[in-house]
Amino acid sequence: MSDSDRDVSVQGVDLDTETRCAHYRSDRDVVALRFGCCGDFFACYRCHEAVADHEAVPWPRDRFDEPAVYCGVCRSTMTAPEYLECEHTCPRCGTSFNPGCRRHVHLYFEESS
């Protein structure tokens, strides 16, 4: 794990130590995502709506090589492609992620044109 992984700050509503929030609290809701509008990590899009003072903008495709996803269990980051290809499991620690998050992928990651 790099120093930048440990330094990630996650924003949201009623966060626990593994990034679960007031909106999503299952055992597998441990992913925070970075938004293109502000570059900040939020526990979910609803947390961004509640906490940020601006409209959400998905993480841009031209920055897909930068960390955009954070595992709240092992505190590691991954790029959008790493996350999208990980089969709902953290590639670093093996923790299961909520597969339902895929329904919101368009809110988190800019789609190809």
C-alpha positions as CSV (number, residue, x, y, z in Angstrom):
1,M,0.0,0.0,0.0
2,S,1.4,3.4,-0.9
3,D,1.4,6.5,1.3
4,S,-1.3,8.0,-1.0
5,D,-3.6,5.1,-0.2
6,R,-3.4,5.8,3.5
7,D,-4.0,9.5,3.0
8,V,-7.4,9.1,1.2
9,S,-10.1,11.1,2.9
10,V,-13.7,9.9,2.2
11,Q,-16.7,12.2,2.6
12,G,-20.2,11.2,3.3
13,V,-23.1,11.0,5.7
14,D,-22.7,8.9,8.9
15,L,-19.6,7.0,7.7
16,D,-18.2,4.0,9.5
17,T,-14.5,3.0,9.5
18,E,-14.9,1.0,6.2
19,T,-16.7,3.8,4.3
20,R,-20.3,2.5,4.7
21,C,-22.7,5.4,4.9
22,A,-26.2,6.3,5.9
23,H,-27.4,5.3,2.4
24,Y,-25.6,1.9,1.9
25,R,-24.6,-0.2,4.9
26,S,-24.4,-3.8,3.9
27,D,-21.2,-5.8,4.6
28,R,-20.2,-5.3,1.0
29,D,-20.7,-1.5,0.8
30,V,-17.0,-0.7,1.4
31,V,-16.1,1.2,-1.7
32,A,-15.7,4.9,-2.0
33,L,-15.6,6.6,-5.4
34,R,-13.9,9.7,-6.7
35,F,-15.8,12.4,-8.6
36,G,-14.5,14.3,-11.5
37,C,-16.0,17.6,-10.4
38,C,-14.0,18.0,-7.2
39,G,-11.5,15.1,-7.2
40,D,-12.9,14.0,-3.8
41,F,-13.8,10.5,-2.7
42,F,-17.4,10.0,-1.5
43,A,-19.0,6.9,0.0
44,C,-21.8,7.1,-2.7
45,Y,-23.5,9.4,-5.1
46,R,-26.2,10.2,-2.6
47,C,-23.5,11.3,-0.1
48,H,-22.1,13.6,-2.8
49,E,-25.6,15.1,-3.2
50,A,-25.9,15.6,0.5
51,V,-22.5,17.0,1.3
52,A,-21.1,18.7,-1.8
53,D,-22.0,22.2,-2.8
54,H,-22.0,21.4,-6.5
55,E,-23.4,19.0,-9.1
56,A,-21.7,15.6,-9.4
57,V,-19.6,14.9,-12.4
58,P,-18.4,11.3,-13.1
59,W,-14.7,10.5,-13.1
60,P,-13.4,11.4,-16.6
61,R,-12.2,8.8,-19.1
62,D,-9.0,10.7,-19.7
63,R,-8.1,10.2,-16.0
64,F,-8.9,6.5,-15.9
65,D,-5.2,5.8,-15.2
66,E,-5.4,7.7,-11.8
67,P,-6.8,6.3,-8.5
68,A,-10.6,6.7,-8.5
69,V,-11.9,3.9,-6.2
70,Y,-11.0,3.2,-2.6
71,C,-11.5,0.0,-0.7
72,G,-12.5,0.9,2.9
73,V,-11.3,-2.5,4.2
74,C,-7.6,-2.5,3.1
75,R,-7.5,1.2,2.4
76,S,-6.0,0.7,-1.1
77,T,-6.9,2.6,-4.2
78,M,-7.5,1.4,-7.7
79,T,-8.2,2.9,-11.1
80,A,-11.6,2.8,-12.7
81,P,-10.6,0.0,-15.1
82,E,-9.2,-2.1,-12.2
83,Y,-12.4,-1.7,-10.3
84,L,-14.6,-2.4,-13.3
85,E,-12.7,-5.6,-14.1
86,C,-12.4,-6.9,-10.5
87,E,-15.5,-9.1,-10.4
88,H,-16.9,-7.4,-7.3
89,T,-13.8,-8.3,-5.2
90,C,-11.0,-6.1,-4.1
91,P,-7.9,-7.2,-6.0
92,R,-5.7,-6.3,-3.0
93,C,-7.5,-7.9,0.0
94,G,-10.2,-10.1,-1.5
95,T,-13.1,-8.3,0.2
96,S,-16.4,-8.7,-1.7
97,F,-17.9,-5.5,-3.1
98,N,-21.6,-4.8,-3.6
99,P,-22.5,-5.9,-7.2
100,G,-25.5,-3.6,-7.0
101,C,-23.1,-0.6,-7.4
102,R,-22.9,-1.5,-11.1
103,R,-26.4,-0.1,-11.5
104,H,-24.9,3.3,-10.8
105,V,-21.6,3.0,-12.8
106,H,-22.7,5.9,-15.1
107,L,-22.9,8.2,-12.1
108,Y,-19.3,7.4,-11.1
109,F,-17.4,6.9,-14.4
110,E,-17.7,8.8,-17.7
111,E,-19.0,6.5,-20.4
112,S,-17.2,6.1,-23.7
113,S,-18.6,8.3,-26.5
